[in-house]
Amino acid sequence: MIPPRKKLSPRTAKVTDPSSDSPNHLRSGRPQRRRPPLQFGLRSLLGIAVAVSLLFGTLRWLEVSPLASALVLMILVVSVAAALGLVTAIAGAIDDDT
């Protein structure tokens, strides 16, 4: 009879990194967890698309000039890029060794 496979507990499933310079990692001997990558789900992308379409639909309904719509688009693109950069910087600064 073949014995059943052992399930990995959360402690044994963690990835160790021997090249880590973290003093907490070296002192405690605990394995270091791998951080999941930043992702946008399909739900988030759909919500963003709906919000942008509502914004530009409202601008068209109010009969705003194309130049003003282009200005709104540029401001929107710059602010989203800045927000993504900020979120990425904050996520990279979080230390998981606590």
C-alpha positions in Angstrom: 0.0 0.0 0.0 1.3 3.5 -0.9 1.4 5.9 2.0 -0.5 9.2 1.6 1.5 12.2 0.7 2.2 14.6 3.5 0.7 18.1 3.3 3.1 20.9 3.7 2.4 23.1 6.6 2.7 26.8 6.2 6.0 26.7 8.1 7.6 24.1 5.9 6.3 25.7 2.7 8.2 29.0 3.3 11.3 29.8 1.2 14.6 30.3 2.9 17.1 32.8 1.5 20.6 32.3 2.9 21.9 35.4 1.2 19.5 37.6 3.2 21.2 40.5 5.0 18.4 40.9 7.5 19.6 40.6 11.1 16.2 39.4 12.2 16.4 36.6 9.7 19.9 35.6 10.9 19.1 35.7 14.6 15.7 33.9 14.6 16.6 31.2 12.1 13.0 31.5 10.7 12.6 31.0 6.9 11.8 34.1 4.9 8.4 34.4 3.2 8.2 35.3 -0.4 6.1 38.4 -1.1 3.4 37.9 -3.9 3.8 40.3 -6.8 1.6 43.3 -7.2 -1.3 42.6 -9.5 -4.5 44.1 -10.8 -7.5 41.7 -11.1 -9.9 41.8 -14.0 -12.5 43.3 -11.6 -10.2 46.3 -10.9 -9.5 46.8 -14.6 -13.2 46.7 -15.5 -13.9 49.2 -12.7 -11.2 51.6 -14.0 -12.5 51.3 -17.6 -16.1 52.1 -16.4 -14.9 55.1 -14.4 -13.0 56.5 -17.3 -15.8 56.0 -19.7 -18.3 57.7 -17.3 -15.9 60.6 -16.9 -15.5 61.2 -20.7 -19.2 60.5 -21.3 -20.0 63.2 -18.8 -17.5 65.6 -20.5 -19.1 64.9 -23.9 -22.6 65.3 -22.5 -21.6 68.7 -21.0 -20.2 69.6 -24.5 -16.7 70.3 -23.2 -14.2 71.2 -25.9 -11.8 68.5 -27.1 -8.8 70.5 -25.8 -10.2 70.4 -22.3 -10.9 66.7 -22.6 -7.3 66.1 -23.7 -6.1 68.1 -20.7 -8.3 66.0 -18.4 -6.8 62.9 -20.0 -3.2 64.1 -19.4 -3.9 64.9 -15.8 -5.6 61.5 -15.3 -2.6 59.6 -16.8 0.0 61.6 -14.8 -1.9 61.1 -11.5 -2.4 57.4 -12.1 1.3 56.9 -12.9 2.3 58.8 -9.8 -0.1 56.7 -7.6 1.2 53.5 -9.1 4.8 54.6 -8.4 3.9 55.5 -4.8 2.2 52.1 -4.2 5.1 50.3 -5.7 7.6 52.3 -3.5 5.5 51.6 -0.4 5.2 47.9 -1.2 8.9 47.6 -1.7 9.7 49.4 1.6 7.6 47.0 3.7 9.8 44.6 5.7 8.3 41.1 6.3 10.8 40.1 9.0 8.6 41.4 11.9 
